[in-house]
Amino acid sequence: MGCSQSGTVRMQRSSQQLDTFLTSEQVRLVKQSWMILGEDMAATGLLVFKKLFESNEGLKKLFYKLMKSDNPDKMEFDQEKLTRHATIVMQGLGAAVESLEDSVFLTNVLIAMGERHATYNVKSDMVPHLWPAIRDAFKELMGEDFSPAVESAWLHVFEYIGSKFKMGIVAGKK
């Protein structure tokens, strides 16, 4: 009952397709650069989280399940848990890159992820904080290969991912 109805709602929500965000050349650049970035997903993900927390210390509290202790005064990550989460996030990003030609599927996955993150008290206004962390980490890892064209392509991917993820967060809060 509810499953078929929520599938219908998700299909209706996916009206803004990926091709309005990305050109075929940008898709090519993202896929090509992902071949480098995805080589070591744990290291890439850890660097993204490092950059995120350097500029947004307050977001650490959302990751309490990854902390060494439950003490809110000791915001120290369990490195094994953080590495595992960072790897999962990068695997998800890799799956998104692989699905760039299927925006309906990708949209539905992103909305579902947003809904799930809403249960962790993630708010839609937090999503934009990820882009600088992703950009800076990718730039550090790729060096000169992270050209303005590659950066622009990834920004468009992030804008798409972020918009659908936010839709899920809003839906998950209801």
Buried (B, 14 or more C-beta within 10 A) or exposed (E): EEEEEBEEEBEEBBEBEBEEBBEEEBBEBBBEBBEBBBEBBBBBBBBBBBBBBEEBEEBBEBBEEBBEEEEEEEBEBBEEBBBBBBBEBBBBBBEBBEBBEEBEEBBBBBBBBBBEBBEEEBEBEBBEEBBBBBBBBBBEBBEEEBEEEBBBBBBBBBBBBBBBBBBBBBBBBE
